[in-house]
Amino acid sequence: MEAFYQNPTADFSQWPAQADAHQGVPEASVHPEDEVMDDIMQNMPSRTLGRRAGLAAARHVGSVRRRHSRRSSSYANSIEMRMHKVADTAAPHSAVVKELCELPEAELIRAVRSIPDTLANKRKYRDLVSQRQDSRHKSYCFTCCSDLHWNVTKLLHQFGDSLHSLLLLMVPWRKALRHIDSRFGTGVLSYFLFLRWLLAFHLLSFLVNFFFITLPQLLAPPNVTRPSFTGLELLTGAGYFTNSCFYYGYYSSGVIHISQRSSPYNMQLAFFFTVTAYFIVCGVGLLYRMGALFRRNYVVPGSVVNYATKVFSGWDFGLTDERAVQLRKHNFNTQFRELLSEAKKERLSLSFGQRAKRLAVHGAVWLFVLCTTIGCCAAVFFISKATKPESDVQDSTAEAQLLLMPIAVCSFNVAVPLLFSILSLLEDYKYPRHYIVVNIFRNVILRLFILGILCYYWLHDVAKEKRSNVTLLEPGCWETFVGQDLYRLVIMDFLFSLLGTFFGELVWRLVATFHSKQGQKLGSHKPEFDIARNVLDLIYAQTLAWLGVFFAPLLPVIQIIKLVVIFYIKKISITMNCQAPVRAWRASQMATLFIFLQFFPFFVGVIAMVGTVIWTEAPSLSCGPFKDRKRFYDAVTAWVDTLRSTSPGAAWIYDYLISSAFFFFVLTAIMVLVIYVNYQIVDGRKQMILLLQEQIENEGKDKRFLLQKLKALHNIAPHPPFRREPQQFPAADAPISSNFLPSQDYEHEMAEIPPNGHGPLIEMSNLPPADYPVEPVSHHSRFGSHHNLLPEPDV
Amino acid sequence: MDYTKENDVKLPPQLICNMPELKENPFKQRIAEVFSDDASGNLSFNDFVDMFSVFSEMAPRDLKAFYAFKIYDFNNDDFICKEDLRVTLNKLTRDELAQEEVTLVCDKVIDEADLDGDEKLSYTDFENMISRAPEFLSTFHIRI
């Protein structure tokens, strides 16, 4: 690696930019005057940037620092000046080390990582920087306390780093995910990554609920009688499970004593604060991830680059399976052809009649979607009302009837979106992307409405009716009934997704295999993994689990088991049955959309529902921790009342900050103001981007103009002015730049030099034709020896 | 051949290109060349580690963009010109696109990404274009 420092040009361009020679800026020629021109061209700062590795690194670090600290442009100028001064020193990396020393600790690691240099050099930079920081620190610190502080901080950072890398290793299923990535690409992988991320939420919920709510109660169990166990309980959640720790109704009210000597444990507050804390953590986690994804994936609207994106970031480097790779290459063809044909279509503007027809079709389909959704909701509502158990008698047919509602909900969730997607084939969308997004929205609307109607049913029908019946424990407990309903929904959702995998993928593939025996190509008929639908299923299941946190504290256990089983089933099914997705799935943008959907309608809806229950509903009179209160929330007010005597400060905070509307009004006003100011800043920056782009174009034109003038000053015959018309530009067809061998040009031009010694006009039309044979010819020259990098024939 | 004791042990590009992670990659030869010291494709152990660290999940976007630019710049002139684009496209589509279509796509790419109008992409143009392509981080990634 020492060679790297001594020979900075080893890694980068060996030749000066010869591509320019035939691209509009007249250059390479034999004449001595042209040597001056070529030297000037070679030493232009934009060309030498790649060649001086140390400078490139310093520039990177400087720009990282600028981006993070937003200093003024004068600082940027000072960096440039420093770079030029150091340009000729023997140790270009000292500039980098200087830059790095001034960064704070947290930024240092990130800056070192982003230096475009070899790992060995990066380690050297890091060691040099830490040596310098140590020596600087030693010279400044006088007391042993600050020395100790410095060492402790360093140790903490190192500990944090090693903990972070250990956590990365402990994440489950790495091998399985790698296998999926290599065969199916990043789109399908994003589904499995999302599943793994959701598992974290459930684990947290389970741990929190178990340790704070269930465990204390299990240590001091109430006396309850339970009916005998029949197999039906696994599906319905009623019967034997009703009075278990699974549901809200099991938990005793007030204060429990775990043992004789322990302090009392207030079950009401435990319930309330556990649920609140869990939702706050979930909300913060979702917001954080949404912010991170948004920041990484935000594309300034109006500056979409379709072709460039596809060419440069379309190929998934993680694909290693041969069939998948061949399929992907074939898909690239299709996609490019589609893009080109879309471009042609755009140029034809639609007539008014056609536009009206398109709008009418859209409107009709949306109307049908809304009517179907309302119909499904009404059906679910009436089925729920019809199957509600009338009496308190344990009756297995009545219990089995309870399953009708979840079965209806799940069937609607499976069948109706299929209907919607078939209908949307009738519509004509400008881009295929819109088709996917619109289908996702319709699916989300259907699920939201069904959940909404269920929440309404629970709050208004179940709660009001059951509260009045105080004779028996079990039916008087509306919260337990809601918990049981949720349990049934979760179980049915699980069964339906297993059935869906079975029929949608296995049976389809068997049918396709059977048909293919009659001579058709198998690969094109294998089912594809529908990423959007599966991700929405996951989000819906997550919502059910969130709703159940209050009513059935141990529901996350079921959800964890369900997620693990689904992971393995989907993985096996995909490997056996599905083919790689045909259409490119923009994983990052879709991930942003899905997390936004998860947060905004679903999570906020859950918060609204649980909030309504806690604020306005009255608890059951005969079961659960809150049975002696008028509202769930009264537990907190009662506790704050007791606090008034012991710690008036806490009571003051509660009175004036948490329960006062004025405080929240002021907070909301401040947030709206901040949002408005940020929006104006973003607007201003968009304008600046446009101005800067114009400026760059003008600078490019200026550069070409000045180069022309320079040539003219050196008495070279003026070249026809450069015009930016790419289609007419003959040099574009000459693949000379791929194999730049000036010696071939010399031979050609030598023959044309007129006797008066003036250089030839480098006419574009004199260039060798496009299929000039390409051979490796080594040649002496001021360009130095170089390697021949032929374009690699496809293996 | 004990690479821990002798730092100069280098693997030939044929061996590198036969690795399961790179075997089906259309750019495998170019990747080996970019990460080798002398652009010949022979990788020492340090070069090998560099290669996989750039392709890993933790590598920052700037680093990946830098090396991606070098990979796509087939003639090593610090610019991605139309010929480089043509070669890239042919590798991506297995030579199935017609020549006019290839030319058209190359022209459109230059139109979209070229800021200063010199008909080729400099590193700044490339970086700017990558910042508008959020898929880049997830596709320029080899899992090991």
Contacts between the chains, C-beta under 8 A, distances in Angstrom:
chain1	res1	chain2	res2	distance
A	1	B	46	6.5
A	3	B	37	6.9
A	4	B	37	7.6
A	10	B	37	6.4
A	10	B	38	6.7
A	11	B	37	7.3
A	12	B	76	7.8
A	12	B	78	7.3
A	13	B	76	5.4
A	13	B	77	5.9
A	13	B	78	4.9
A	14	B	76	6.5
A	15	B	76	6.9
A	15	B	77	6.1
A	16	B	77	7.9
A	17	B	77	5.1
A	17	B	78	6.2
A	17	B	79	6.3
A	18	B	77	6.1
A	19	B	75	7.1
A	19	B	77	4.9
A	19	B	79	5.4
A	19	B	81	4.7
A	19	B	120	6.2
A	20	B	118	7.7
A	23	B	81	7.0
A	23	B	118	7.0
A	23	B	119	5.5
A	23	B	120	6.6
A	24	B	118	7.1
A	24	B	119	6.6
A	25	B	118	7.8
A	46	B	122	6.6
A	46	B	124	7.9
A	47	B	78	6.4
A	49	B	78	7.9
A	49	B	123	7.2
A	50	B	78	4.4
A	50	B	123	6.7
A	51	B	78	8.0
A	60	B	62	6.3
A	64	B	62	7.5
A	110	B	60	6.9
A	113	B	58	7.3
A	113	B	59	7.1
A	113	B	60	5.7
A	113	B	63	7.0
A	114	B	60	4.3
A	114	B	62	4.7
A	114	B	63	5.2
A	115	B	63	7.6
A	116	B	62	7.5
A	116	B	63	5.8
A	116	B	66	4.1
A	116	B	67	7.2
A	118	B	46	6.2
A	118	B	47	7.3
A	118	B	50	5.1
A	119	B	46	6.4
A	119	B	49	5.7
A	119	B	50	5.2
A	119	B	53	6.1
A	120	B	46	5.4
A	177	B	143	7.8
A	178	B	143	4.6
A	178	B	144	7.7
A	181	B	143	5.3
A	182	B	143	7.1
A	186	B	135	7.9
A	186	B	138	4.7
A	186	B	139	6.3
A	186	B	141	7.9
A	296	B	134	6.3
A	296	B	137	7.2
A	297	B	134	3.8
A	298	B	134	7.7
A	299	B	132	5.5
A	299	B	134	6.5
A	300	B	132	6.8
A	303	B	132	5.7
A	304	B	132	7.5
A	305	B	112	4.5
A	305	B	113	6.2
A	305	B	129	5.6
A	305	B	132	5.5
A	305	B	133	6.6
A	306	B	112	7.2
A	307	B	105	5.9
A	307	B	108	4.4
A	307	B	109	4.7
A	307	B	112	5.8
A	308	B	109	4.8
A	308	B	112	4.8
A	308	B	113	4.4
A	308	B	129	5.0
A	308	B	133	7.3
A	309	B	129	7.6
A	309	B	132	7.5
A	309	B	133	4.2
A	309	B	135	6.8
A	311	B	85	6.8
A	311	B	88	6.1
A	311	B	89	6.5
A	311	B	92	7.1
A	311	B	105	7.3
A	311	B	109	5.6
A	312	B	68	6.9
A	312	B	72	6.7
A	312	B	88	8.0
A	312	B	126	7.7
A	312	B	129	7.1
A	312	B	130	7.1
A	312	B	133	6.9
A	312	B	136	7.2
A	313	B	130	7.2
A	313	B	133	4.7
A	313	B	135	4.8
A	313	B	136	3.9
A	313	B	139	5.1
A	313	B	140	6.8
A	314	B	92	7.1
A	314	B	135	7.7
A	314	B	139	7.1
A	315	B	26	7.2
A	315	B	27	7.7
A	315	B	92	5.9
A	315	B	139	6.4
A	316	B	139	4.8
A	317	B	25	6.4
A	317	B	55	6.6
A	317	B	139	6.2
A	317	B	140	5.7
A	317	B	141	6.1
A	317	B	142	5.2
A	318	B	139	7.6
A	318	B	141	5.7
A	318	B	142	5.7
A	318	B	143	5.4
A	319	B	24	6.8
A	320	B	20	5.8
A	320	B	21	5.8
A	320	B	23	6.8
A	320	B	24	5.6
A	320	B	25	7.9
A	321	B	24	7.3
A	322	B	24	5.6
A	325	B	24	4.1
A	326	B	94	7.8
A	329	B	26	7.7
A	329	B	92	6.7
A	329	B	93	6.0
A	329	B	94	4.5
A	329	B	96	7.7
A	330	B	94	7.5
A	330	B	96	7.5
A	332	B	92	5.2
A	332	B	93	4.8
A	333	B	93	5.0
A	333	B	94	7.9
A	333	B	96	4.9
A	333	B	97	5.8
A	336	B	89	8.0
A	336	B	93	6.9
A	336	B	97	6.3
A	336	B	101	6.8
A	336	B	105	5.8
A	337	B	97	7.7
A	337	B	101	7.1
A	339	B	105	7.9
A	340	B	101	6.4
A	340	B	104	6.3
A	340	B	105	7.2
A	343	B	108	7.7
A	586	B	134	7.9
A	586	B	135	5.9
A	587	B	135	6.6
A	587	B	138	5.4
A	588	B	134	4.1
A	588	B	135	5.5
A	588	B	137	7.4
A	588	B	138	6.1
A	589	B	134	6.4
A	589	B	135	7.9
A	693	B	115	6.3
A	696	B	115	4.6
A	696	B	116	5.2
A	697	B	115	6.7
A	697	B	116	6.2
A	697	B	117	5.5
A	699	B	116	6.4
A	700	B	115	7.6
A	700	B	116	3.1
A	700	B	117	4.5
A	700	B	118	5.8
A	701	B	117	6.6
A	703	B	116	7.7
A	704	B	118	7.5
A	724	B	117	5.4
A	724	B	119	7.7
A	726	B	107	5.4
A	726	B	110	6.6
A	726	B	111	7.3
A	726	B	119	6.3
A	727	B	107	6.9
A	729	B	119	7.1
A	732	B	82	5.2
A	732	B	103	7.7
A	732	B	107	7.9
A	732	B	119	7.3
A	733	B	103	7.9
A	735	B	83	4.9
A	735	B	86	7.4
A	736	B	83	7.9
A	737	B	75	5.6
A	737	B	77	6.9
A	737	B	81	5.1
A	737	B	83	4.9
A	737	B	84	7.7
A	738	B	74	6.3
A	738	B	75	5.3
A	738	B	83	4.5
A	738	B	84	7.4
A	738	B	87	6.8
A	739	B	75	7.0
A	740	B	75	6.1
A	740	B	77	7.2
A	787	B	38	7.6
A	787	B	39	5.0
A	787	B	40	6.8
A	789	B	33	6.9
A	789	B	39	7.0
A	789	B	74	6.1
A	789	B	75	6.1
A	789	B	76	5.9
A	791	B	74	5.6
A	791	B	87	4.2
A	792	B	29	4.6
A	792	B	30	6.5
A	792	B	87	7.9
A	792	B	91	7.5
A	794	B	26	6.7
A	794	B	90	7.1
A	794	B	91	6.0
A	794	B	94	6.5
A	794	B	95	6.6
A	795	B	17	7.9
A	795	B	29	7.9
